[in-house]
Every structure is written in C-alpha cells, then in structure tokens.
Amino acid sequence: MQPKYYSCQDIASMTGKKLKTVWNWCNSGKLRASRPGGRDYLIAEADFLEFMQSDNRRKPEKKSS
C-alpha cells in the first residue's frame, strides 16, 4: 500500500489554520515535508499525525466523502 500525502491546503483545512501557517510549519521544519517538484510541499500522512501528536494538537476529524 502506498503512503498517503497531503498538500499544505489539505493540512490547513484539516487543522482549521491558515495556509500561511502551514507553510511556516514546513519552512521551519516543525512539520516534516518534501518538495518533490521544488515548489509545493507534500506532507506524508505519518508525518502529519506525528506532528499533531508531538505538538499536543487534536487529531483531525475525518472528512466525510
């Protein structure tokens, strides 16, 4: 099974934070992310969940499809 990845916009929506805040987390290294094309960040689901737990944040609610 392939790992799931999120965009910064996805993370912003799940956490209720602004997109700029998520970019700042990525830029500072607080939220582990990769930039495969050199432009947009991709955040692995495992890294996002680790970030949420380590920062004493609530787990995101699942979006209903």
N, C-alpha and C positions, 0 to 999 in steps of 0.2 A: 504494500500500500504506500502510495506517495504521500509525503508530508503536505499539509495544507499551509498555504501562505496567505497573508493579508496585506492589503495596501495601507498606507497611512490613513486614508479616508475611511477604510473599514474599521481601523482601530479607534479613530475619532468617534465614529458612530456608536461603537460598542461601549466606549467609556464615557460618552457624553462630553468629551473635551473638544477643544478647537483643533483644527488640522495643524495649525502652527505649533501648538503644544506637543503634539505627537512628533512633528518634525524636530522639535527641540530635544525631546527624549532620545530620538535616533541620533541626532548630531552630537549629543553629549555622551553617547554610549550607554545611557541609562537603560534604554530599550535596544536590545541586540537586533540589528537589521542588516540586510545586504542590499547592494545596489548593482544588480546584475547588468544593467544597461548603462550604468554610470549616472543615471538621472533619478529615477523613482526608487524609493525604498520598498523592500519586501520583507515582511516580518513572519518568521515561521510561527505556527500555532504554539509549539512547545516553548519558544522564547517569549511569546506574549503571555502565556499562562504563568511562566516563571516570573516575569516582570510583575504581573498582578499579585502574585503571592509574596514576592520578596518586598514589595513596597506596601504591604498590608492593604491592598486595594481589594474591593469586592470583585468576585468573578463576574464576567459579563453575562448578561442574560442572553439566551439563545434567541436569535431572530426567528420569527415564525414565517415559514415559506408560503 
